[in-house]
Amino acid sequence: MKPLADLRIIALEQYGAGPFGSLQLADLGADVIKIEDPGTGGDVGRQVPPFSDGENSLFFEANNRNKRSITLDLRVGEGREVFEDLVRHADAVFANLRGDVPAKLRIRYEDLAPINPRIVCCLLSGFGSSGPHAQEPAYDYVLQAYTGWMHLTGEPDGPPTKTGLSLVDFSGGLTAALSLLAAVHAARRDGVGMECDLSLYDTALAMLNYLGTWNLTAGYRPERTARSAHPSLVPFQLFAAQDGWLVMGCAKEKFWHRLVHAIERPDLADDPRFASFADRNAHRGELVAILDGILATRPVNEWLRVLKAAAVPCAPVNDVQQALDSEQTRARGMVVDFSHPAFGVVRSVNSAVRAGPVRTDHTRAPLRGEHTESVLRDVLGYEDHHLRRLHDAGALGKHGHRAN
């Protein structure tokens, strides 16, 4: 049995952060039932270009495998009744909506506790339900600007720069998944559910970690460093070899001593300017200039061979294709594939979460409303006459696969 096979989640989610978070749970076996609005095209992630036919996209596939989709209009009385029936049979309701929307949809814990006192309401938004920005829309890019990430990223003489990936969305989704599991554990132990008020803003601030602590405690104001250098560990940055770039880092004294012998400059270990972490940081410019001159004399692959033989942390600067094609990626089972009616064979990146063997038996992301009738029959026990009534009331939309 998969680790989370006994967990059922009702998801009102779209785009990146929410679907990525529930994806981790679905990959572990949770029954994630996506509720998609029949009148708006469902999860907007289905329409993200460039690989989209309007109903399905490779962006959506990346974040929604192993889930079920139903179309349901919560604004219709009969649709609300179905939603409340689902809540009775679920462990959690998970939503990533603007901070004020859960109250309007009546999906907060105070709304759902009378229906199921053990329900967990995991509500992820840009800024959370409190504070001056609570009702504002937010995206990863916006939050990277708000929380200092862009100020830290890029070259010192260049403009502030966002990261190449939506890391606020992804870390926010992981934070929400962890919070949901903790809350469900408590609800099963205590018999009472709760509300988790989560925000991408909080997540991005938490990722400041030691830089935040340095600032709050010692007044340290971090700035961008040349070639993505670590703010205090030297050498730990990007270097130009003869034919390309590599990253090399000495986060322990033993790595520094291994490095100077690998590059055939053991005298640097005895140089008082570079004797300790603090000394090397104080003389950063001098040390980096020396290393630049040495590393520029050989190709990347030759330096990697030398540095790896000496067990010095290092890496080539791969592009995405190279990273996905690497032997390490294959050895870890990090690429999976499945069939899709619109795209043929979809190859996707596996989850990094591990609980037992690496899972590769994934199912594709659902078509919009694909599981409407099967969920209502299997989970709620609805019969044909009930399904026809819901169709006639417009609660399920045209993707609800009308019962005969």
ZITA-V246343 format. One record per helix or strand of 3 or more residues. SS is the DSSP state (@ for helix, = for strand). FROM is the first residue (numbers start at 1). LEN is the number of residues. Records with the same first field share a line. If there is no record, write none. Layout:
SS->FROM-LEN + FROM-LEN
//
This chain:
=->8-5 + 31-6 + 68-4 + 92-5 + 120-6 + 194-6 + 236-5 + 245-5 + 314-3 + 335-6 + 344-6
@->17-11 + 44-4 + 58-7 + 77-12 + 101-5 + 109-4 + 140-7 + 149-4 + 167-24 + 200-7 + 209-10 + 226-3 + 253-10 + 266-5 + 272-3 + 277-6 + 284-12 + 300-10 + 320-6 + 327-5 + 372-7 + 384-9 + 398-3
//
